[in-house]
């Protein structure tokens, strides 16, 4: 991969990739592997970008597809059972960001199924239901219902009482 | 916690240095572990392996004085390579620039087509390989000695094409069984190699389909 391409087209959107990759990994080593894999696939697939959507939307789509099919250390990505409180080891592993609350939120997101992680990340990134449906491959109504369910589950895990 | 998850998300990234991209090293040469890439690499090496094996079989059997059997087996092995090349090309056509559901479904369909194609091919490959080896063996000195021995021991044996009939029936039954079970054997073999990958794909698609139904 040319460093020019990385600097000009990937680095400005690195935050998107980081946020997605963090949701699919539990430790720094795996995170860096996922990040590299996404960058590699963006570079390899760049000629297929048809400008029908924004470059950033395309990066979301590609990053999710890569994370869903990446096989690195799959055991770390096994779905965890929902519990009322976060397991200590998850909290420990997920101390990736400065803010403790965001780490806890990520820890909770990692307990969701792989598809639900993608849906909630796009929602938190303020993508419209229509965009989420387009990226995931569902329909708008279903996305609304699913987000409600995911939020309820996250609130329960994080012990948040919504007003 | 009093904040909503939306607030936590927004506030969490306001002054955060954690969104600095990690250093990337030698990306071009990085060995990819993406399912599709893994298949591409595996396919490439599988095909190279089959070609090498086909050449070796031809050389060894020619050296042993049975070049026609060598040519036949090599030709059959090359048919696997031709099929593999076709699959390689179709794999490259998979587009990541589609929705997650479409991407996973297209890959799943590709896997199913691959298994169906090879299962059909192996249904003919194994019986043909078995028959060619048996036929070649029948006309060797050892093969002829065995048949002569059996005929001398059991003179009432019914013969067909200068071979005991029960031998022909046995070979036919084994060939038919190979025809019917080669596909199943191939699928079992495929699942033992790619079971984890197939399971993951199945789970993802099933989750995705549930989402589409809601």
Interface residues (C-beta under 8 A of the other chain):
Chain A: X1 X6 X11 X14 X15 X17 X18 X19 X31 X32 X33 X35 X36 X37 X39 X40 X41 X43 X45 X48 X49 X50 X58 X61 X62 X64 X65 X66 X68 X69 X70 X71 X72 X74 X96 X97 X98 X99 X101 X102 X104 X105 X113 X114 X115 X116 X118 X119 X124 X134 X135 X136 X137 X138 X139 X141 X142 X143 X145 X146 X151 X154 X155 X158 X159 X160 X161 X162
Chain B: X1 X2 X3 X4 X5 X6 X8 X9 X11 X12 X13 X15 X16 X17 X18 X19 X20 X21 X22 X24 X25 X27 X28 X30 X32 X33 X34 X35 X36 X38 X95 X96 X97 X98 X99 X100 X101 X102 X103 X104 X107 X196 X197 X200 X203 X204 X207 X208 X211 X212 X213 X214
